Amino acid sequence: MPATMPTHLRRTLDKVRRAVRSRNLWQPGDRLLLGCSGGVDSMVAMALLDRLAPSLGHDLVVAHIDHGLRDDGHLDADLVRSAATNRGLGFDMQTLELAPGADLQGRARAGRYQALAAIAEKHKCSRVVTAHNSDDQAETLLMRISRGCGIDALAGIRSHRDDAVVRPLLTITRADLVACARALDVPWREDPSNQVGRFARNRIRHEVLPALEEVQPGAAAAIARTAENMAAYSESLGHWIRHALASDLRYDHDDHGNRRATLPRSSVPVEFGPLAALFWVLANELDAPPPSHRAMEQVHATLTSKKANWTGLQVEGLEVSCRADTWTIVRRDVAQVVGADYPFHSGVASAELVVGQQPIDRDDVDQRPIPAQRQHEAVERSQR
């Protein structure tokens, strides 16, 4: 690399390289699929990952997903295709066919990840890379806090997911990415929907975070570090719960083939917080949604009652019973109440969960329109 490389560009490349290696996001020889929208974040990600390929040893393929929601969407695709071709990178794209209706943004997001997974399989890519940065992290965390969330949700956007999606730019600010774009002469296109004030994330991005930065410079980066700290805490908490119950907790299947956990009643904590943490681990192990605060209150009330035996307590995807001092927790396909509560330990407000549909990607729930009534109430509060 040339000795005249700008300091901020060299620093950004070093931070991304360290993040990949320290978090084990991928290994030398892996083929990566970068989801590239044509915006500044993903276009700079293409340039950075291309430059880092010799030192990190990866192969890079670029994918663009056209959501079919804008008349000029083909211009985004043309830009991404041209940039990838000029760098000698593989390119592929897919166009979504989304019907008008409720939760269009949520369906577009789900469709985008499904399309990226399909393209990754086609090109034999072991990882799907997205360009989420520390500003995205700060926005996500503020949104979750404002809605009410649990410990695991405070971890924000994870650097890697179970479905092989990785985010190597979570320690990089949007300002640094823009600076890199200018230093590397990277073109990009702005999505007009990013400026629409009726979307909650846009209001946080353009109004809340700038005001917070005026009061506390570096606030966005600090919030992102808080999310990283909470992710480490969440992972360690789960580890120690599993370690502490290793000799007591048993997993098998019931007569209907449903995954089941059993443990002695004496191993179930009476205190509400530890009990909720235990059920967070159990739900994760049984592939069930994390129980809400209200559901955990119900479990806690049942636990502290004087009844020795009880059966069939439904807890949003789990069925809990106690017989002969043994707790049994079974995975059940139970519909979850929508809009009434929030998960105690994980996720976001359950108003964002839709019964009968695929779970929303909690990492980037962002384009939720602000209800008119809530806007009206906010104005009234500001005028008091």
Secondary structure, 3 states (H helix, E strand, C coil): CCCCCCHHHHHHHHHHHHHHHHCCCCCCCCEEEEECCCCHHHHHHHHHHHHHHHHHCCEEEEEEEECCCCCCHHHHHHHHHHHHHHCCCEEEEEECCCCCCCCHHHHHHHHHHHHHHHHHHHCCCCEEECCCCHHHHHHHHHHHHHHCCCCHHHHCCCCECCCCEECCCCCCCHHHHHHHHHHHCCCCCCCHHHHCCCEHHHHHHHHHHHHHHHHCCCHHHHHHHHHHHHHHHHHHHHHHHHHHCCCCCEEEECCCCCEEEEEEHHHCCCCHHHHHHHHHHHHHHCCCCCCEHHHHHHHHHHHCCCCCCEEEEEECCEEEEEECCEEEEEECCCCCCCCCCCECCCCCCHHHCCCCCCCCCHHHCCCCECCHHHHHHHHHHHHC
